[in-house]
Amino acid sequence: MEPVSAPPASATAGLPTESSPAEPGKKGLFARLKEGLSRSREQLTSGVERLVFGKKEIDAELLEDLEALLLQADLGMAATQEMMAAVTEKVRRKELADPQALTAALRAALLDILRPRAAPWSPRKGETQVVMMVGINGAGKTTTIGKLAARWKGEGFGVLLAAGDTFRAAAVEQLQGWGERAQVPVVAQGSGADSASVIYDAYAAARARGSEVLIADTAGRLHTQGHLMEELKKVKRVLAKLDPAAPQQIWLVLDAGTGQNALNQARQFHEAVGLTGICITKLDGTAKGGVVAAVAKALPIPIRYVGVGEGVEDLRPFDPQAFVDALFAENTG
């Protein structure tokens, strides 16, 4: 199957224009992250400020209200309990008496949860690796693929895309639009084609061309539908016929706005195909940024990227320190 590199005009509808990433690029990387997390910061850190306002001591009532706030920010029960245990222990040891110091204690506790999940990944020169992208419809999977393609192409890697989401209307055209923009070839067949066959052909083409990375889009029907998981397993089996090590990476794309439902998705996809990474998107459009901590605490899977805006540069490699700094940054300035 020959790569398709000339999508129809409709394929680029809704895509950021060539100049889009340049606008946010005028700001520093931290500034974009801070801006993208503004709603989550309002939910979490501004909430803490309201809780401690006028308080002279950290009492049981304040701790109870703090726990409720963390849960409302979608940190999940496990992460909330760990953070509360750290804060409560400091209070017990008289290391934390000033309510105003709570924010610093929460920062430290959150960083302890996130640090173990930081594991940057990049293609390697001289070999073809497959990054198989999975996730339900609407999570931003195809857009994330396009941004990754643009990033890795810009870093000098040979990139090929496989339009394996053959079930969703316009999914192939959308991916072709990103391929055109990033100047990356796309292997595609018609709507309704066999997804595993498309990805098999794409991997063969990637190896023939000497491309370092093949990013494979896959179907994204509801994760509760068993036949979707069987289709993803089939893709893995078919790739293994060409290379027993393929796919080298399987990344799940999660929409931060789905809150705790994102955890259920992650567990089910991980059980079905064995995830090696998670990308959390749309943090700029939600107050549920705490879900990053919930996922980090619940699953031993690296968080590879977080999305905090529309531009290509707004898909950021996950940096726990930068994430926590932006989440707890001052709202002014």
Secondary structure, DSSP 8 states (H G I E B T S, - for coil): ---B----GGGGTTS--TTTTHHHHTS-HHHHHHHHTHHHHHHHHHHHHHHHTT--S--HHHHHHHHHHHHHTT-HHHHHHHHHHHHHHHHHTTS---GGGHHHHHHHHHHHHHGGGB------TTS-EEEEEE--TTSSHHHHHHHHHHHHHHTT--EEEE----SSTTHHHHHHHHHHHHT--EE---TT--HHHHHHHHHHHHHHHT-SEEEE------TT-HHHHHHHHHHHHHHHHH-TT--SEEEEEEEGGGTTHHHHHHHHHHHHH--SEEEEE-GGG-S-TTHHHHHHHH----EEEEE-SSSGGGEEE--HHHHHHHHTS-S--
